């Protein structure tokens, strides 16, 4: 992405503002009008695209949800077997961390939807960009 194609933090935050429906599949999300007509869109060279976030919709991201962490020595790790319990640094009911491309972006809660685990975002974490 060139310097002329920056997206503001407000644009990114607005993508997280809407409340997801319980059990909603990502494939059920409506495609924005801007994406449906992307062949009709034309931008002049150097024209800022901050108002049009459809330019970033095709960028793949890695999402990780961290339930907790634990530290142990390799010798302890090798002694673990089936049924072993590893104690994490989180308490029951405490918010879990949600990372996008290894950057903490939100906190949330684990939910169960149709026998599958999911995550509900409860807080967006704003970080200073260096």
C-alpha positions as CSV (number, residue, x, y, z in Angstrom):
1,X,0.0,0.0,0.0
2,X,1.5,3.3,-1.0
3,X,1.6,6.4,1.3
4,X,-1.4,7.9,-0.7
5,X,-3.7,4.9,0.2
6,X,-3.8,5.2,4.0
7,X,-6.9,4.3,6.1
8,X,-7.5,6.3,9.2
9,X,-7.9,4.8,12.7
10,X,-11.5,6.0,12.7
11,X,-12.2,4.0,9.6
12,X,-10.8,0.8,11.2
13,X,-12.6,1.5,14.4
14,X,-15.9,1.9,12.6
15,X,-15.5,-1.6,11.1
16,X,-15.6,-3.0,14.7
17,X,-18.5,-0.8,15.9
18,X,-21.4,-3.0,14.6
19,X,-22.7,-5.8,16.9
20,X,-22.5,-9.3,15.3
21,X,-25.5,-11.5,15.5
22,X,-25.1,-14.6,17.7
23,X,-24.0,-17.5,15.5
24,X,-23.5,-15.3,12.4
25,X,-21.3,-16.8,9.8
26,X,-18.8,-14.4,8.1
27,X,-20.2,-15.5,4.7
28,X,-23.6,-14.0,5.8
29,X,-22.2,-10.5,6.0
30,X,-23.6,-8.2,3.3
31,X,-21.2,-7.1,0.7
32,X,-21.0,-3.3,0.8
33,X,-22.3,-1.4,-2.3
34,X,-18.8,-0.1,-2.9
35,X,-17.5,-3.6,-3.4
36,X,-20.4,-4.7,-5.6
37,X,-19.6,-1.9,-8.0
38,X,-15.8,-1.9,-7.6
39,X,-15.3,-2.1,-11.4
40,X,-17.2,1.2,-11.7
41,X,-14.9,3.0,-9.1
42,X,-12.1,5.1,-10.4
43,X,-9.6,7.1,-8.4
44,X,-7.3,9.8,-9.7
45,X,-3.6,9.2,-9.1
46,X,-2.8,10.5,-5.7
47,X,-6.4,10.8,-4.6
48,X,-6.8,9.8,-1.0
49,X,-8.9,6.7,-0.4
50,X,-9.5,7.1,3.4
51,X,-13.2,7.4,2.9
52,X,-13.4,4.2,0.9
53,X,-12.3,1.2,3.0
54,X,-13.3,-1.3,0.3
55,X,-9.6,-1.0,-0.8
56,X,-8.6,-3.1,2.2
57,X,-11.3,-5.8,2.1
58,X,-9.2,-8.3,0.2
59,X,-6.2,-8.2,2.5
60,X,-5.8,-11.4,4.4
61,X,-5.3,-11.1,8.2
62,X,-4.4,-13.7,10.8
63,X,-6.7,-13.6,13.9
64,X,-5.5,-15.3,17.1
65,X,-7.4,-15.6,20.4
66,X,-5.3,-16.1,23.5
67,X,-7.1,-17.8,26.4
68,X,-4.1,-17.5,28.6
69,X,-0.4,-18.2,29.0
70,X,1.8,-20.4,31.0
71,X,5.6,-20.8,31.4
72,X,7.3,-24.1,32.1
73,X,10.6,-25.8,31.6
74,X,11.1,-28.2,28.7
75,X,11.5,-31.1,31.2
76,X,8.0,-30.2,32.6
77,X,6.6,-30.0,29.1
78,X,8.0,-33.5,28.2
79,X,6.3,-35.0,31.3
80,X,2.9,-33.8,30.1
81,X,0.6,-36.6,29.0
82,X,-3.0,-37.2,28.1
83,X,-5.3,-35.6,30.6
84,X,-2.6,-33.3,32.0
85,X,-3.9,-29.8,33.1
86,X,-1.8,-26.7,32.3
87,X,-2.7,-23.8,34.6
88,X,-3.0,-20.5,32.7
89,X,-2.5,-17.0,33.9
90,X,-6.2,-16.0,33.5
91,X,-9.1,-16.5,35.8
92,X,-12.5,-17.8,34.8
93,X,-14.6,-15.0,33.4
94,X,-11.6,-12.7,32.7
95,X,-11.4,-11.2,29.2
96,X,-9.4,-13.0,26.6
97,X,-7.0,-11.2,24.2
98,X,-7.8,-11.0,20.4
99,X,-4.8,-10.4,18.1
100,X,-4.8,-9.4,14.4
101,X,-1.5,-10.0,12.7
102,X,0.2,-10.4,16.2
103,X,-1.1,-7.0,17.4
104,X,-3.5,-6.8,20.3
105,X,-6.7,-5.2,18.9
106,X,-9.5,-6.3,21.3
107,X,-10.6,-8.2,24.3
108,X,-13.6,-10.5,24.5
109,X,-15.4,-13.4,25.9
110,X,-15.7,-17.1,24.8
111,X,-19.1,-18.1,23.6
112,X,-20.6,-21.4,22.4
113,X,-22.6,-21.3,19.2
114,X,-24.1,-24.5,17.8
115,X,-21.4,-26.7,19.5
116,X,-18.6,-24.5,18.3
117,X,-16.5,-22.0,20.2
118,X,-16.6,-18.4,19.3
119,X,-15.5,-15.1,20.6
120,X,-17.5,-11.9,21.3
121,X,-15.5,-8.7,21.3
122,X,-16.3,-6.6,24.4
123,X,-13.6,-4.0,24.1
124,X,-11.5,-2.5,21.3
125,X,-7.9,-1.8,22.4
126,X,-6.5,1.4,21.0
127,X,-2.7,1.4,20.7
128,X,-0.2,4.2,19.9
129,X,1.4,3.6,16.5
130,X,5.1,4.2,16.5
